[in-house]
Amino acid sequence: MTVTYLNARKAPLDIARELASEFARTAVDRDAQGGTPKAERDRLRQSGLLALSIPAALGGLGASWSETFEVVREFARVDSSIGHVFGFHHLMLATVRLFARPEQWQTWFKLTASHNWFWGNTLNPLDTRTVSKGRNGWREFSGQKSFCSGANDSEMLIASAVDEAADGKLLIAAIPSGRTGITLHNDWHNMGQRQTDSGSVTFKRVRVEESDLLLDPGPLSTPFACLRPLIAQLHFANIFLGIAEGAFEEARQYTLKETRPWFRSGVENNTQDPYVLSHYGDFWVGLESTRMLVERAGQVLDDAWAKGPALTSEERGAVAIAIATAKVAASRNGLELCSKVFEVTGARATHASVALDRHWRNLRTQSLHDPLDYKLHELGDWALNGTPPIPTFYS
C-alpha cells in the first residue's frame, strides 16, 4: 500500500489534523450507521501513522507515548471510534514489545511498518471462555471472546486464552487475523463507540505456534511489562479528553452562531447571558485541569518507558497513580461537560441532525470499561496509606 502522506514529509500531527478534518465530514452519519469504518481505516493505513510508535530503526516514526496520544486525541475530538481503534492498535504493539522476546517484537514491528498492518484486540482477561490445549509442538485456541475492539479489518490480533492444563494460566499470542478458525462477528450494537467493532470473536481449533506466544518475559511479569495496563488506561483518558474537547468546540460554535437569548435575560446576544458564561467558565476549568493531568501523566509514562527493564516497582507505582488520577478527572469532567453542553445550546440543539448527544454516548460507553469506583479506591489507598495500585490488567 502506498504511503502518500509520509512522502510529503509532513509531521505526524499535521497528518492527523488533515485526516481528522476529513473524518469529521462523515462522523455523524457513520455514528448513526455503526459498523466498520473501512474507508477511514484504509486512510490510516495510507497515512503511515500506524507506524507512529514504532522505533525509527525498525521503520517507524519513533514517536513517544505523549506524541502518540496527542494524535489519538486529535482523532477523538471529531470521531472517538477512530481514536479508539487507532490507539488500541498502538496498545497492541506495546503488548508485544512488553511481553515478547526482542526477536519476536522487532520482526512484528518491521512487518507492521513496511506493510501498514492494523492490529486488533481479542485480549480480554476477564472473559475466560477461550481455552488453550497443548498439541504436538503447538497449541489450540478454542472458544469465544468479547469486547474485541478493532478486530474487524485488522491484519494481526492479540489473543488470550486460559491454559486448561495449567490451572487457568493466561496465555497471550500474536496471530494473523485471517488464520483458519477465527471468525470475527459484526455484533457490536451499543449506544456509543459504534464504529469500534468491539463485538465478539470465535476461535475454533485455531493453531497457535510456540513462536506466536508472548512468554518471555510474559504478561505482567516485570515492572516494565506492567506498564501495559497503564498505557491502556492513559489511552482511555486521552479518548475521554478528546471527546470533551470536541463536544466543547461544537457547542461553542453552536452557541456563537445559532442560539438566541432567553427572553428574561436582558441581553441582546446569548453570548452575554451570565448563566451561559458561567457554564463556559466551568467547562474551561474542567478541560484545563484535565489537560494538565493527562499531559503530566504522558510525560511520566515517557520517562518510565525510557527506563525499559530497569524500571522499578516503585517507579511503576508512581506512573499508575499519575495515570489513574488523570483518568478519573477525564471521565468525570468529560461526562459533565458532554451532558451540560445542552444548557448552553438550547432545545433546538437536541435535533438529531446536530448529534451533540453522540459525545456523551461515546464517553459514557467507554468510561464503563472498568469501574471508576475502583480507581478511586486505589487512589484513596495511596492517599491515605501510601499503598500503590497492585498491577493487574486494569490498574
C-alpha positions, 0 to 999 in steps of 0.5 A: 500500500502506498504511503502518500502522506509520509512522502510529503514529509509532513509531521505526524500531527499535521497528518492527523489534523488533515485526516481528522478534518476529513473524518469529521465530514462523515462522523455523524452519519457513520455514528448513526450507521455503526459498523466498520469504518473501512474507508477511514481505516484504509486512510490510516493505513495510507497515512503511515501513522500506524507506524507512529510508535514504532522505533525509527530503526525498525521503520517507524516514526519513533514517536513517544507515548505523549506524541502518540496520544496527542494524535489519538486525541486529535482523532477523538475530538471529531470521531472517538471510534477512530481514536479508539481503534487507532490507539488500541492498535498502538496498545497492541504493539506495546503488548508485544514489545512488553511481553515478547522476546526482542526477536519476536517484537522487532520482526512484528514491528518491521512487518507492521511498518513496511506493510501498514498492518492494523492490529486488533484486540481479542485480549480480554482477561476477564472473559475466560471462555477461550481455552488453550490445549497443548498439541504436538509442538503447538497449541489450540485456541478454542472458544469465544471472546468479547469486547474485541475492539478493532478486530474487524479489518485488522491484519494481526490480533492479540489473543488470550486464552486460559491454559486448561492444563495449567490451572487457568494460566493466561496465555497471550499470542500474536496471530494473523487475523485471517488464520483458519478458525477465527471468525470475527462477528459484526455484533457490536450494537451499543449506544456509543463507540459504534464504529469500534467493532468491539463485538465478539470473536470465535476461535475454533481449533485455531493453531497457535505456534510456540513462536506466536506466544508472548512468554518471555518475559510474559504478561505482567511479569516485570515492572516494565511489562506492567506498564501495559495496563497503564498505557491502556488506561492513559489511552482511555483518558486521552479518548475521554479528553478528546471527546470533551474537547470536541463536544466543547468546540461544537457547542461553542460554535453552536452557541456563537452562531445559532442560539438566541437569548432567553427572553428574561435575560436582558441581553441582546446576544446569548453570548452575554447571558451570565448563566451561559458564561458561567457554564463556559467558565466551568467547562474551561476549568474542567478541560484545563485541569484535565489537560494538565493531568493527562499531559503530566501523566504522558510525560511520566509514562515517557520517562518510565518507558525510557527506563525499559527493564530497569524500571522499578516497582516503585517507579511503576507505582508512581506512573499508575497513580499519575495515570489513574488520577488523570483518568478519573478527572477525564471521565468525570469532567468529560461526562459533565461537560458532554451532558451540560453542553445542552444548557448552553445550546438550547432545545433546538440543539437536541435535533438529531441532525446536530448529534451533540448527544453522540459525545456523551454516548461515546464517553459514557460507553467507554468510561464503563470499561472498568469501574471508576469506583475502583480507581478511586479506591486505589487512589484513596489507598495511596492517599491515605496509606501510601499503598500503590495500585497492585498491577493487574490488567486494569490498574 
